[in-house]
Every structure is written in structure tokens, then in C-alpha cells.
Amino acid sequence: MELNILPARPEIFIALSTMALMMIGVFRKDQGMRLHTLLAVGVMAVAGLLVLFGTGERDLAFGGLFIADGFAVYTKILVLIAAAVSLVMSVGFIEREKIERFEYPVLVLFATLGMMMMISANDLMSLYMGLELQSLSLYILAAYHRDNSRATEAGLKYFVLGALASGLLLYGASLVYGFAGSTSFDVLAETFASGEPHVGVVVGLVFVLAGLAFKISAVPFHMWTPDVYEGAPTPVTAFFAVAPKIAAMALLVRVMIGPFGDMIAQWQQVIIFVAAASMIVGSFAAITQTNIKRLMAYSSIGHVGYALMGLAAGSELGVRGLLVYLAIYLFMNVGAFAIILSMRQKGRALEGINDLAGLSKTNPAMALAMAVLMFSMAGIPPMAGFWSKFYVFLAAIEANLITLAVIGVLTSVVGAYYYLRIIKVMYFDEPTEVFDRPVGRTIGVVTAASTILVLVFTFIPAPLVDSAGVAAAALFPG
């Protein structure tokens, strides 16, 4: 079997560069992370160029374990943007907390490498390798502030529950292999296209779905999300909220549409239930939250439910809607977390929603950016968040999933309450204390860029929709 490695050039480059950064960190006398952060962002930028300037055609590497195609290009670029921006945002916070060590950008790079391997997995074995490389890095990042009891608790919870989810996924993969005779996605697709799958394969698929649902924090495997989001350092939470979500969602789409595409009758009902439950729990549980990081955790659970509507449709239109949703979700969340990182008074980080009181009077620019992002997250027309929901709702209706679309609309109305409450607190409540200034040039640039991009997608959605359409078409070659 030919061992073609050219399609995996971005991943090989990141792996070699990360190991080089580890050696630089070990032999440098000072333990600062600014140089490593700069180099890590440079590595991601070069990897992004390698991804973009690949052929874009379907190509296999490592004997069929790894696949590069248009779908991988689109989702890898989103992951690299999310990881690079999250890393840049983290420098000021980590230095203020006096936990700057060169390992932080190295761990982010290893997690990013795992995510890119997940996206290009073409076999259950390579899927698991990518997933574990990402997960092990994330467990450490969650507990990175090791002198903080909340961070340590978050890391431990994430590790224990993550290990359970990995066990479920591996058990499901072993059942699929045992009853179908292969772990290759291409062979599995041919096997299931030729006849009715064995009941053991269906059971295995349910376990695989359970493991992947944990990684995207979909209900009922969401229990870790609020505690980990609240306990982990805020820049780590920002990273968790975007990059791993996008990678795991891309992996879930590839697994369901690729090897199990002809088993849609078996998995569609599960995805519909998970999507509906995530939208309902995410919307109603967030109403009572007073901590903005916990609110963002439940918000992310709800957004996962909306995105899953595109997968539940099981069509090219549905996958296109899901990919549009992921891109807009990325910029909305990055902008929101940049503002959360700016919430400091007298050198102390704040996390309460009421701490934003009167922000429109004390910092009008920050309040305006937050208002734009919250309106978009709520799906208020004509904001970008409205268009992201519009495309997944459209796909659900085309697939005759009317009930799911109705649940989506109703939970959007409920969700609008807690997003609009933040705007009400900023614009109509009296200010308490003024936030520290300056927030940092990097945070300001990220906030402004995210807000501008959300506004661009609001009024010029066509380029994003077209590129998502090209990426979705790669999974439906017929």
C-alpha cells in the first residue's frame, strides 16, 4: 500500500514545529511565553497557508487513514483561526495571573494538531488518535492554573468524564469493527451500501455517537461544560468554546455522512433527539445564570443543538448550513470572550453579568461591540446569527423535520431573553465601578475585528455561504 504523506503536510509541519518549540523552551533560561506565543501563531499561519494551497481535491495519505478534501480545508481554517486568536488573547491574562510558562502555547499547538487529525480522519483508528491527542492537551489546559482550586477541579472533572466518553467511543468502534470487519471509512461505506447492517453495528454506532456527543457537549452528555467553563482560566474557556467544538462537529459530520451515510434511518432519530434536547436545555438552563462564563457554557450547548439540525437533515444543504453556522459561531464567541477578558476592576477579573452594569456610559465602544455580538447570538434579524439559524432551519424544513425546526424557533425566542438581558444591563442599569484601562491592544483588536466580521457576514453572507457549499459538496461526491 502506497504511503503518501503529501496531503498531511500541514499536520506534519505543526508536529515538527511543536517539538522544536518544546526544545527551545527547555534550553531557554527565562520561562516567559511571549516568544513561544509569537512562534506558535506563526506556525499556525504557515499551516493555514499549507491547507489553503493544497489541491482541495480528495486525496488519501498514510494508506487511507488520512483524507484531505474541500471539507477538511474549510473546517481546518476555522480551527486554526480559533486557536490562533484564542492564543493571542491569552497572553495578557496569563501574565497578570503569573502563570506564564512556555508549555501553554505548546499545549495549544498539540491540541490543534489533534483537531486537524480528527477532521481528516478516514479510519476509526486515526479518528481515535486525533481525538485523544486533542483531549489530553485540553485536560492539562483546563487545570493549567494549578494553584487555583477551581481550575484544578475543572481539569479533574473534564479528565474523568472525558475518559469515560473515550471509553464509550472506543467500545463502539470495536463493535463496528467486529460486526463490519473493517475500521476504514471507505470500506465501511461500501459494506453498508450493499445491504442492511447487522444490529451489532447499530449498537456500536450508538456508542460512537455518545462519545462524540460528549466532545461537542451535546445533551445528555453536557454535564461537564458549565463547571469546566467556569473553573478553567478564561482564555482556556475561550479556546474550549470554539476550536474543539468546531473540530468535533466536523468529525461527527464526516463520520455520519461518510461511512454511515447509508444508515441515516438508524442515526437520524438519535441526532434529532440530541439536537432538540440541546436546544431546550441550553436555552432554559441559561436563564438563571449570573456568571457570564456559565451562561456562555449553556449558550454553547444551545448553539450545538442548532448546528446539529443541519446534520439531522442528512443532506448537502444541511451540511452547508452547519458549516455556515460554525463560522459565524466562531467569530461571535471569540468577540464575546475578548470582552469577558476585559472585565477587570482594580486588577481583579470579574465574571458576573451584573458587573457589566452601565457599560454603555463608562465604555461605549465595548458596550456597542457586546450589543452587536449578543444581538447576533440571539438570532435577531438581520444579524449574522439570524442567517446562520436561517440556513439550518431551511435544511431541516427541506428534510421534512418540521417539529425540530419549530423547537428551534421556540428555543431561539427563549434564548433571546438572556442575550437581551446583557444588553439591558449594559444600557439601562446604573454603572457600579469603571473597568480598568487599557484592556490591552490585542484584546481591543480581536473585539473590533470579530464585531466587524459579524457585521460583514450580516450584509454580505454570499462568500461564506458559497465556500461552505463547496466544502459540503466534498462529502457528497455523487
N, C-alpha and C positions, 0 to 999 in steps of 0.2 A: 504494500500500500504506500502510495507516494506521500512523503511528509512535507507538505507545502506550508511554509511559515509566513509567507509574504502578507496574507490578509491580516495576520496578527501583529503587524509592525507597531501600531500604537501601544498595544499591551506589553510587548517585549521592551519597547523603549521606556515605558513607565517602570517596569520591573527593574531594569538595569540602572536607571537613574535613581530610583528609590534606594537601592542597595548602595550606590555611590554616595548619596546624601547621608545614609547611616554612617558610612566610614568617615565622611567629613565631620560629622557631629562628634564622633568618638575621639578624633585626633585634634579637634579644635579645643583650645583651653577654656574659652568662655562658653557658657551654656545658653546664650541667647538664641532666639528663634527667628529674628528678623531676616537674617541672611537665608536661612533654610526656607522660610515662607516665600521669599522672593524667588528662590531657585525652584521651589515646588510649583509655584504658579507658572513659572517659565516652562517647566516640564509639562504641565497640563496644556499650556498654549501650543507647544510643539506637538503633543499628542493629538490635540484638536485639529491641527493642520494635517497631520498624517491621516486622520479619519476623513477629513473633508476631501483630501486629494487622492483618496483611494478610488478604485474604479466605480464603486457604487453598485456593481453587478454582484450577483450571487456567487460567492467563492468560498470554498472549504479549506480549512487548514488542520494540521495535526491529525490526518487520517479521518477527517469527517467529524471530529469532536468540536470544532470551532467553525462558526459561519460568519461571513461578512456580507451584508446586503444593505439596501436602502433603509430598511427599518432600523438596523443597527447604527447606521450613520446618524440618523435623526436623534435617536434616544441617547447615544453616546455623547453627542454635542451638548444636549441638555444636562447630562450628568456632569460633564467637565465644567460647564458654566457654573452649575450649582456648587460643585466642590471648590472651584477657584474663588468664587465670590464669598462663600462661607469662610474659607481660609483667610482671605484678606480682611474680612470683618472681625476676625477673632483676635488679631494681634494686640490691639489696644486693651481689650478686656483682660486677656491673659497676662499681659504685663502689669496691669493695675492689680490683679489678684496675686501677683508674684508666683505664678506657676509656669513661667516661660521656660520651656525645655525643647531641645531640637526634635524630640520624639513626636511632638504634636503634628507638625506638617508631614512627617514620615508616616504616621498612622493614617492621616487623611489620604495620603497617596496610596497606601496599601488598600484602604477601603475602596478608593476609586478604581484601583486595578481590579479588585474583586467584582465591583459593579459592572465594569466593562466586560469582564469574562462572563458574567451572568447574562448580559444582553446578547452575547454572541454564542451562548451555549447551544450546541446541536446534539447533545447527548445527556442522559441523566447523570452520568459521572462528572462531566465538565460543569454541568449545572451546579452540582453539589460542591465542587471545588471552589467555584467562583463565589457561591453563597457563603461558604464557611470563611473564606479569606475576608470577605466584607464583614461578616458578623463578628469574627474575633477582633478585628480592628475597632468595630463600633462598641463592643463591650468595654474595651480599655478606655476609649474616648469618653464614654458615659461616666466612668469613675475617675476621669483624669485629674480632677481636683481632689486628690486623695485625702487631704486634711479636712475636707468638708463632709460631714456625716450624711447630708442629703445626697451628695454626688456619689458617695460610696454605696449608699443604699440603692440608688438608681442603677448603678452598674451591676450590683449583685442581682437585683430583680430581673434586669434585662438578660443577664447571663443565664440564670436558672430557667426562665421561661423560654429564652431563645434556644437553649439546649434541648428542651422538650419539643419545641417546634421542629428543630433539625432532626430529632429522632423520628417524629411523625413523618416528615418528608422522606427520610431515608428508608423507613419501613414501607411507605407507599411505593417508592422507586423499586424496592426489592420485589414487591408483589407484581408490579408491572413487568419487571424482567422475568420473574418466574413463570407468569402465565402467557406472556407475549414472546419471550425468547430473545429479546434484544433490549439494549438501552439506547440505541441510536434513534434519533427523532425521525430520520428519513425511513428507516426500516419499519418503525412503529406505524408511521403514516400509511405505508403500503400495506401493512398487515391489517390495520383497522379498516382500510378502504375496501378490502376484498371480502369482508364478512363481518358478522356480528361478534363483538368482543366477548371474551369469557367474563363471567361475573367477577372473577378474581381481579381482572384488570380494572373493572369499575370500582371495586373496593380500594384498590391501590391508588386509583386516580383521586378518590375522596381524601385519602391521607396526604397525597401530594398537594392537593388544593388547601388542606388545612395548614400545612407547613408554610405555603406561600402566602396564605391569608394573614398569618402572623406577621410576616415580613412587611406587608403593606398596612398593618394594624387595622384590618377589617373586622367588623363584628362577626362572630363572637370571640375573636382572638385579639381583641384590642386592649385587654386589661392592663398591659404594661405601659401603654402610651402616656396617659396623664402623669403618672408617677415619674417616669423616666424623663419626660419633657420638663417637668417642674424641677427635678433634682439635679439634672445634668447642667454643667455650665452653659450659659445662654448661647454662646457661639456654637457649641456642640449641638444644642437643641435646634438651632437654625439649620445646621448641616443635616441632622436626622430628618427634619421636616421636608426636605427637598430631595437631595441626591439619592438616598437609599429607597425612598418611596418611588421615584421615577424608575430606577433600575429594577426593583422588584415587580412593579407594574408591567414594565416591558417584558420581563422574564415570564410573568404569568400569561401575557398575551401570546408570546411565542409558543409556550407550551400548549396552551389551549387551542390555538388556531393551527399550529403545526402538526405535531404527532397525533393529537386528539381531536383534530378538526372534524373528522367524520363521526365523532362520538358526541356531537353537540346536544343530541337528545338526552344524553346521560349527564352532562355537566351544566347545561344551561340553567336548569332549575336551581342548582346549588348557587350559581353566580347571581341569579335573580334574588334569591333569599339573602345572600350576603350583602348585595348592593342595597336592597331595601332596608335591612337591619342597620347597616352602617349609616345610611342617611337619617334614619329615625333616631338612633342613639346619639349620633353626632350632633344633631340639631337640638334635641331636648335636654341632653346632659350638659351642654354648654351654657344653657340659660342661667343656671345657678352659680356659675363660676365667678370668683372675684380675682383670682390670679390670672394674669393675661397669658402666661405660658400654658397653664392648664386649659384655658379657653382655646388657645391655638391648637392644642392636642386634640380636643374634641372637634374643633373645626376641621382638622386634617382627616379625622375619621369620616366626617360627613363628606368631605371632598373626594375621598377614596370611593365612597358609595356612588357619587355622581359619575366618576370616571368609569366605574365598573359597569354602568349602564351601557357604555359603548361596547364592552366585551360581551355582555349578555346578549346584545343584538347578534353577535356572531358573524357580522358582515364586514365588508371592506369599508362601508360607510361608518359603521360603528367604531372600527379601529381608528379611522381618520378622526372622528370626534374625540376619542380618548386621547390621541396624540396632541390635538389642539388644546385639550383641557390640561394636559400635563405641562405644556409650555407656558400657558398663562398662569397656571397654579404656581409654577416655579418663580416667576417674577413678582407675583402678588406676595408670596410668603417671604422671599428674600427682602423685599422692601419693608414688610411689616416687622421682621426680626431686626432689621437695621435700626428701626425706630425704637424697638424694645431695648436694644443695646444702648440707646441714647438716654434712656430713663435713669438718670443718676442725680442724686442730691447730696451735696457735701461729701462726694466721693463714694457714696453708698448706692449700690444697684437697687432699683425699685422694680417690683413686679405686679403691683396692684393696679387694677383697672381704674380705680378712683384716683390714683396718682397722676392720671392724665387730665385731671380736672382743670379747666380753664386754659388748656394748652394753646387755644386759638389767640389768647391775649398775651401770653408770655413768649410763645414761639409760633407765629402764624404760618411760617413755611412748613414746619414739621407737622402741624395740625392739618394743613391742606393736603400734604402727601399722605398722611394716615387716612384722611377722609376719602381720598380717591381710591386708595387700596381697599378700604372697608366697603365702600360702595361696590367696588368690583367683586370682592369676595361674596357679597350678598347677592350678586347677580342682578343688580339694578340696571335696567336699560338706560343708555346704550353702552354701558361699561363693558370692558373686555370679558369680565367674568360672566356677563349675560350671554355673550356669544359662545363661550366655552360650554355653558349649560345648554344653549340652544342646539348645538351640533350633536351632543349626546342624546338629548330628548328627541331630536329629529330621527336619529338612528333607531332609538327604542320604538318610536311610533311606526317607522318603516318595517320593523321586525314584528309588529303587532303586539308589542309589550305595553299595552295601553295602561294597565294597572300600575306598572313600575314607573311609567312617565308621570302619572297622576301623583304617586307617592313622592316623586322627585320635586314636582311643583309645590306640593303642600309643605314638604320639609324645607324647601327654599324660603317659603314665607316665614316659617318658624325661625329659621336661621338668620333671616334678615333682622330679627329683633336684637340679637346680641351684637351684631355688627353695628347696627344703627345706635345701640346704646353707647358704644365707644364714641361715636360722633357726637351724641348728645352730651356726654361727659366733657368732651373737649370744648364744645362750643357754647354750652348753656350753664355749666356749673362754674362756681367761683374758683379761681386758682388758689392753691394752697401755698406751695413753695415753687420757686423757679428751678428748672433743671440746670445742672452745671453746664457751663460753656467753656471752651468749644467741645463739641461731641467728637471731634476728630474728622480730618478731611476725608479719609477713606469712607467712613460711615455716611457722611454727607453726600459723597459722590454715588455710593450704592443706592441710597434712598432716592436721590434725584433721578438716577438712571432707571431704576425699577419703576418709578411713577411715570416717567416719560414713556417707557416701553409699554406699560399698561395702556396709556392713552393712545399710543401709536396703534396697538392692536385693536383698540376700540374703534378707531376711524378707518384704519387700513388693514383689515384682517386677511385680505386675499393672499399675500405672500406666505403667511404662516399656514393658512388652510391648504394652499397648493403644495407646499413642501410636506405637510402631514399626509396629504393624499398620495404623494409619490412614495412616502415611507410605508403607508398602509398597503399600497399595491404590491410591494415586495413580498408580503405574506400571502397574497392571493394570485399566484402566477398564472392560474388557469384563466 
